[in-house]
């Protein structure tokens, strides 16, 4: 088993333990326990919950670290897409500018023809 | 007879257009990229509220445990140490969620920019502009007036050809982007799927714990202990058996992120992503609906 698989199996076991220790059936059993036994059970539940939080955080942190490692390439992708967009925008601007320029030229030509 | 310069330029452009059209064959149409990008944007928009809900459930489950333990552990130092340690772990988790939220916003930027490149809605305006140029040229040089290419007058042809040429450029640019970054984006979508699956698993455990406690207090202990059952006990029992909306939302998001990954693979294979995009649309719509419901205050 890999480290991740061991962690996953441990986490599943801890979550199941937490569920059992907070279940109605367990609660009914604790009603018959001594004060000391009940306190020890409480401390065990705290340790279980602590371990759950730690393992869950570790799992999320591992994924987060891999996502962060991807960010440079993702940023490059955004830049490349923006460059292509800029080319299309430049074409639009150029077409509009050429059209306007030719309108002016057309008016000048008409004036010259009349003169 | 020497051809007018404008006609020569137009003929050269047509040849170039034919060559680029051939080059663009085998790529998915920009519209599929646009759909993929739109759905990807919607899914990344859902990530922050899902993370908020996941954190709230994590704190609720931890509070449930601490409250239960407090009834049995009376020492103040032990109680305080437990609270401080668990607060620290939950703060660490909030930091991780903040990083995941920030990253989802970067991925969102990618999808938005991809969508803009794939958006052909403004291209017909470009055709009008190009036709305007030809109209002006014809007005300046009357010899161009009446010029035609086959049965089509030049101005009308250019009006149609300009958006087509831009469309081809878009397809090629999108295909180039896929080729350059297919591995990165595929890896990214794999990780997004892993993130949502991990969040879903954590939330499921936390929400089920909360439901277990509610069921215990409102259904099981009143039933088990001596005394009269509350009048609304059957309704309480029914409510306790239904899955809450937070769980449905996060499960839907995990499914949608898997659909997103499959759609991206279909796009990169060049055969088009029609079927997988339809599934993705359904999954993302489910997520968006559920996340909207999450944002509404509980009755």
Interface residues (C-beta under 8 A of the other chain):
Chain A: X15 X18 X19 X22 X23 X24 X27 X28 X30 X38 X39 X41 X42 X43 X45 X46 X49 X50 X53 X54 X56 X57 X59 X60 X61 X63 X64 X66 X67 X68 X70 X71 X73 X74 X75 X76 X77 X78 X80 X81 X82 X84 X85 X87 X88 X91 X92 X95 X96 X98 X99 X102 X103 X105 X106 X109
Chain B: X58 X62 X64 X65 X66 X68 X69 X71 X72 X73 X74 X78 X82 X85 X86 X89 X90 X92 X93 X96 X97 X99 X100 X103 X106 X107 X109 X110 X113 X114 X116 X117 X122 X125 X126 X129 X130 X132 X133 X136 X137 X139 X140 X162 X166 X169 X170 X173 X177 X180 X181 X184 X185 X187 X188 X191 X192 X194 X195 X198 X199 X202 X205 X208 X209 X212 X213 X216 X220 X221 X224
